[in-house]
Amino acid sequence: MIKYIDCDGVILDTETHLFDDYDRLKQENPDLRKRDYLANLDWDVLIYQAAVINDAINLLKEYDPRGVHILTRIHSLREAKAKINYFRSSGVKNGIIIVNSEFKKSEVVNAKGNILVDDSTANLDDWAKAGGIPIQFSSTLESGFPTVSTLECVLDDSILDHHEIRLMLNK
């Protein structure tokens, strides 16, 4: 079983300010397209200024990187480069799998029997449909999926004791 961990909203809080800036700029320039905004964004600044969620970077470094990959959707090659540089400069040795925003995560890697920790319900729905084990990352712990608010229970395998996860593994 492979564990895939989403970046934005699970490891790094990149989303808090990302679309606030877009909404402000959109009011100044109604013709601004989200795709253009994301393609021209200074991703290095955004990534390096993003808050680390619940000590995720140190947790990734603490556990064996084999079998745990960062699976992150990107909107531009600049974003991919910024994320890879950030994780490597932070000492994270896990594999980093880049998913173009036009693809589903389950179209890039094999979901069947593998775990995805993500904050996006759409990603988790698709993962489950592809035979994967979806785990919602949320601080509210209210979801239709098994939910965690820290990566520790995923990385140390204690999530495997969760009743719903055991049922999915036995399918």
Residue, then its C-alpha position, 0 to 999 in steps of 0.5 A: m500500500i502506498k500513501y499519497i499526501d496532498c500538498d496544498g491544504v494538507i502540508l502547506d497552507t497555500e490556499t488561504h491567501l492565494f485566492d484572496d489576492y485573485d479576488r482583489l485583482k479580479q475586482e481591479n481587472p474584471d478580464l483577469r482569468k484565473r488560469d492567467y493569474l495562476a500561471n504568472l504568480d510568483w510561486d516561490v514567494l507563495i510556497y516559502q511564505a505558506a504556513v506548514i500545517n500541524d508540523a507536516i514537514n517535520l513529520l514527513k522527515e521523521y518517517d521512512p519516505r519509502g511508500v509515502h509520496i507527495l501528490t500535488r496538483i499544479h497549474s504551471l511549471r513554475e509552481a512545480k519547480a517552487k514546490i520541488n525546490y521547497f521540499r528538497s531545501s526543507g530536507v523532505k526526501n519523499g517522492i514528489i509526483i506532479v499532477n497537471s491541473e487538467f488530470k485527476k490524481s487517479e489518472v496519474v497514479n494507481a489509486k486501487g488499494n492505496i491511500l490518499v490524504d487530501d482536503s478536497t472532497a472532489n479528489l477523494d470522491d474520485w479516488a474512492k471511485a478508482g478503488g483507493i482509500p480516501i482520507q479527508f484532511s480537515s481540522t473540523l473532523e466532519s466528513g463523509f470520509p475517515t478524517v484526520s487533522t494531522l499526518e502523524c496517524v497516517l505516517d505511523d499507520s495507526i489510521l489503519d486501525h480505523h474501522e472504515i479503513r479496515l473495511m476498505l482494505n478488506k474489499 
